[in-house]
Amino acid sequence: MQRPIKLIIIAGIALVLFYFVRESFMSDDNYLIPLQKEREDKDLSFRSRTNSPFEEADRRMFTNLVYYEPNLDYRVKVKLEDIEPKDTLHMPMTNGSTEAYLRYAFANFELHGEPQRLTLYKKIKEQEEKLFVPFTDKTNGFDTYGGGRYLDVPFKEGATTATLDFNRAYSPFCAYNPEYVCPVPPKENRLSVAVEAGEKNYEKVHPVVE
């Protein structure tokens, strides 16, 4: 009779440890503080002369970017489906030119209970360990930039999974200044749902004329 009791105790300890680890790594502070710091740093860079995409007058008026409230439901661990051979996509740019990217892997996942797939790209000669995910969703043209948004996904060669954190979805520079040239999300990266996470539309602050 002692063995079942021991198993119950071990199972109980394992459950407690599971919740402790989950709370330690996914608590609001551990997730939200770095995210908020990233957003504050981006605002700071947009106010600077050297890094801002804004014209000078707009830069002077800039205060901060606008975001959806962070939501862990939009932090999705995805299974990667390798693309072999890795063909090259000449991704259209907003000025009519193209830029070469490798079609690196497919990400299969669910959002709002619906199956989704995105293609993850790697820029030719990119040295950083990250993949690029330009995408569109049902918020574009309403709450978010009409041309779609981007994700940068940390990635190590040979990995079979990755994390798509849509709370870190961002608008391209051409959302703030049409003089910039930006990749246009390909048709294969059109999501069928609204991704209410990450960066929202930025509305310029117009000076008050007295």
C-alpha positions as CSV (number, residue, x, y, z in Angstrom):
1,M,0.0,0.0,0.0
2,Q,3.0,2.3,0.5
3,R,4.0,2.4,-3.2
4,P,0.8,4.2,-4.4
5,I,1.2,6.7,-1.6
6,K,4.8,7.4,-2.6
7,L,3.7,7.8,-6.3
8,I,1.0,10.2,-5.3
9,I,3.5,12.2,-3.2
10,I,6.0,12.2,-6.1
11,A,3.3,13.3,-8.5
12,G,2.3,16.1,-6.2
13,I,5.9,17.3,-5.8
14,A,6.3,17.2,-9.6
15,L,3.1,19.3,-10.1
16,V,4.3,21.9,-7.6
17,L,7.7,22.1,-9.3
18,F,6.0,22.5,-12.7
19,Y,3.9,25.4,-11.6
20,F,6.9,27.0,-9.8
21,V,9.1,26.7,-12.9
22,R,6.3,28.0,-15.1
23,E,5.7,31.0,-12.8
24,S,9.4,31.7,-12.5
25,F,10.0,31.8,-16.3
26,M,6.6,33.1,-17.5
27,S,5.6,35.5,-14.7
28,D,4.4,39.0,-15.7
29,D,7.7,40.5,-14.4
30,N,10.0,38.2,-16.3
31,Y,8.1,38.7,-19.5
32,L,6.7,42.2,-19.3
33,I,9.7,44.1,-18.0
34,P,12.1,43.2,-20.8
35,L,9.3,43.8,-23.4
36,Q,8.5,47.2,-21.9
37,K,12.3,48.0,-21.9
38,E,12.5,47.1,-25.6
39,R,9.6,49.4,-26.4
40,E,11.1,52.3,-24.4
41,D,14.5,51.8,-26.1
42,K,12.8,51.9,-29.5
43,D,11.0,55.1,-28.7
44,L,14.3,56.6,-27.6
45,S,15.9,55.6,-30.8
46,F,13.1,57.1,-32.8
47,R,13.6,60.4,-31.0
48,S,17.3,60.5,-32.0
49,R,18.7,62.2,-35.1
50,T,20.7,59.2,-36.2
51,N,18.2,56.3,-35.9
52,S,14.8,57.9,-36.4
53,P,12.8,57.1,-39.6
54,F,10.9,60.3,-39.2
55,E,11.6,63.5,-41.1
56,E,13.0,66.2,-38.8
57,A,9.7,68.0,-38.1
58,D,7.9,64.7,-37.3
59,R,10.8,63.5,-35.1
60,R,10.6,66.6,-33.0
61,M,6.8,65.9,-32.5
62,F,7.2,62.2,-31.8
63,T,6.4,60.9,-28.3
64,N,5.9,57.2,-28.4
65,L,4.7,54.2,-30.5
66,V,1.4,52.6,-29.7
67,Y,0.9,48.9,-29.0
68,Y,-1.7,46.3,-28.1
69,E,-1.6,45.1,-24.5
70,P,0.8,42.2,-24.1
71,N,-1.0,38.9,-24.4
72,L,0.8,35.5,-23.9
73,D,-1.7,33.8,-26.1
74,Y,0.2,35.5,-29.0
75,R,3.5,34.0,-27.9
76,V,3.4,30.8,-29.9
77,K,5.9,27.9,-29.9
78,V,5.8,26.5,-33.4
79,K,7.0,23.3,-35.1
80,L,9.3,24.0,-38.0
81,E,9.0,22.2,-41.2
82,D,12.3,22.3,-43.1
83,I,12.3,23.5,-46.7
84,E,14.6,21.5,-48.9
85,P,16.1,22.6,-51.1
86,K,16.0,26.1,-49.8
87,D,14.9,28.1,-52.8
88,T,15.5,31.8,-53.2
89,L,12.6,34.2,-53.1
90,H,13.1,37.6,-54.7
91,M,10.8,39.4,-52.3
92,P,9.1,42.5,-53.7
93,M,10.0,45.8,-52.2
94,T,7.8,48.9,-51.9
95,N,9.7,50.7,-54.7
96,G,9.2,47.9,-57.2
97,S,12.6,46.4,-56.8
98,T,13.3,43.0,-55.1
99,E,15.6,41.6,-52.4
100,A,16.8,38.0,-52.2
101,Y,15.8,35.8,-49.2
102,L,16.0,32.1,-48.6
103,R,12.7,30.4,-48.0
104,Y,14.1,28.7,-44.9
105,A,11.2,26.9,-43.1
106,F,7.5,26.6,-42.6
107,A,6.0,27.4,-39.1
108,N,2.8,25.4,-38.4
109,F,0.6,26.6,-35.4
110,E,-2.8,27.6,-34.3
111,L,-4.3,31.0,-33.5
112,H,-7.8,31.5,-32.3
113,G,-8.3,27.8,-32.8
114,E,-7.5,28.0,-36.5
115,P,-4.5,26.3,-38.2
116,Q,-2.0,28.8,-39.6
117,R,1.2,28.6,-41.6
118,L,3.9,31.1,-42.1
119,T,7.1,30.9,-44.1
120,L,10.3,32.0,-42.3
121,Y,12.9,33.6,-44.4
122,K,16.6,34.2,-44.0
123,K,18.2,37.2,-45.8
124,I,21.0,36.2,-48.1
125,K,24.4,36.7,-46.3
126,E,22.6,37.5,-43.0
127,Q,25.1,36.9,-40.2
128,E,22.8,37.1,-37.2
129,E,21.1,34.0,-35.9
130,K,17.5,35.1,-36.7
131,L,14.8,34.5,-39.3
132,F,12.6,37.1,-40.8
133,V,8.8,36.8,-40.9
134,P,6.9,39.5,-42.9
135,F,3.1,38.8,-42.5
136,T,-0.3,40.3,-43.0
137,D,-3.5,39.7,-40.9
138,K,-7.0,41.0,-40.4
139,T,-5.9,44.0,-38.4
140,N,-4.0,45.6,-41.3
141,G,-5.6,48.8,-42.6
142,F,-7.6,49.2,-39.3
143,D,-5.6,49.0,-36.1
144,T,-2.2,48.2,-37.7
145,Y,-0.2,49.4,-40.7
146,G,-2.0,48.5,-44.0
147,G,1.2,47.0,-45.6
148,G,1.6,44.4,-42.9
149,R,4.1,43.9,-40.1
150,Y,7.3,42.0,-39.4
151,L,8.7,39.6,-36.8
152,D,12.4,38.7,-36.1
153,V,12.7,35.2,-34.8
154,P,15.8,34.1,-32.8
155,F,17.0,30.8,-34.4
156,K,19.9,28.4,-34.2
157,E,20.9,26.2,-37.1
158,G,19.3,22.7,-36.8
159,A,16.5,23.8,-34.5
160,T,13.1,22.0,-35.0
161,T,11.0,24.6,-33.1
162,A,10.9,28.3,-32.7
163,T,8.9,30.9,-30.9
164,L,6.8,33.5,-32.7
165,D,6.1,36.3,-30.3
166,F,3.5,38.5,-32.0
167,N,3.7,40.9,-29.0
168,R,7.0,41.9,-30.7
169,A,5.4,42.4,-34.2
170,Y,6.6,45.7,-35.6
171,S,5.8,48.0,-38.5
172,P,8.4,48.7,-41.2
173,F,10.0,52.1,-41.5
174,C,7.9,52.9,-44.5
175,A,4.9,53.1,-42.2
176,Y,6.4,56.3,-40.8
177,N,8.2,57.7,-43.9
178,P,7.3,56.7,-47.5
179,E,10.9,57.5,-48.5
180,Y,12.0,54.2,-47.0
181,V,12.0,51.0,-49.1
182,C,10.6,47.9,-47.3
183,P,9.9,44.3,-48.1
184,V,6.2,43.5,-49.0
185,P,4.9,40.4,-47.2
186,P,4.4,37.6,-49.7
187,K,1.0,36.1,-50.4
188,E,2.0,32.9,-48.6
189,N,2.2,34.8,-45.3
190,R,-1.3,36.1,-45.2
191,L,-2.9,35.0,-41.9
192,S,-6.6,34.4,-41.8
193,V,-7.2,35.8,-38.3
194,A,-6.7,39.2,-36.6
195,V,-3.4,39.3,-34.7
196,E,-4.2,41.8,-31.9
197,A,-0.7,42.0,-30.6
198,G,2.4,44.0,-31.1
199,E,2.7,47.4,-32.8
200,K,-0.4,49.4,-33.8
201,N,-0.8,52.3,-36.2
202,Y,1.2,55.4,-35.4
203,E,-0.7,58.6,-35.8
204,K,1.3,61.7,-36.2
205,V,0.9,64.5,-33.6
206,H,0.0,67.7,-35.5
207,P,1.1,71.0,-33.9
208,V,-1.7,73.2,-32.6
209,V,-2.1,76.3,-34.7
210,E,-3.3,79.3,-32.6
